[in-house]
Amino acid sequence: MESGPAIFAGVVFTLFGAGMLFWTGACAVRREPVAEGVRPGLAVPLAALAGAASLALGVWCFARL
């Protein structure tokens, strides 16, 4: 019974992390702002860190099954 919530959480974290990493990379390549009103030198690493952490959390959820 516990595998349902773990699968849901894993999917959500993995999709969010992958989307965040994709968006950050696409914005960085086109030299567009990642976050409005934030310096790119600060926004890109923080967004990449958040995406990687979320992706890692999703993988951890799947590993717990």
NORUR-V963574 format. One record per residue. RES is the residue in one small letter. PHI is phi in whole degrees, -180 to 180 (* if undefined). Layout:
res;phi
RES;PHI
RES;PHI
//
This chain:
res;phi
m;*
e;-85
s;-75
g;-60
p;-64
a;-67
i;-66
f;-61
a;-64
g;-62
v;-65
v;-64
f;-63
t;-67
l;-66
f;-64
g;-63
a;-65
g;-64
m;-65
l;-66
f;-64
w;-62
t;-61
g;-65
a;-66
c;-68
a;-67
v;-67
r;-85
r;58
e;-99
p;-68
v;-80
a;-133
e;-67
g;83
v;-118
r;-62
p;-60
g;-65
l;-100
a;-71
v;-64
p;-65
l;-67
a;-67
a;-66
l;-65
a;-64
g;-65
a;-67
a;-65
s;-66
l;-64
a;-65
l;-64
g;-65
v;-65
w;-63
c;-61
f;-68
a;-70
r;-79
l;-71
//
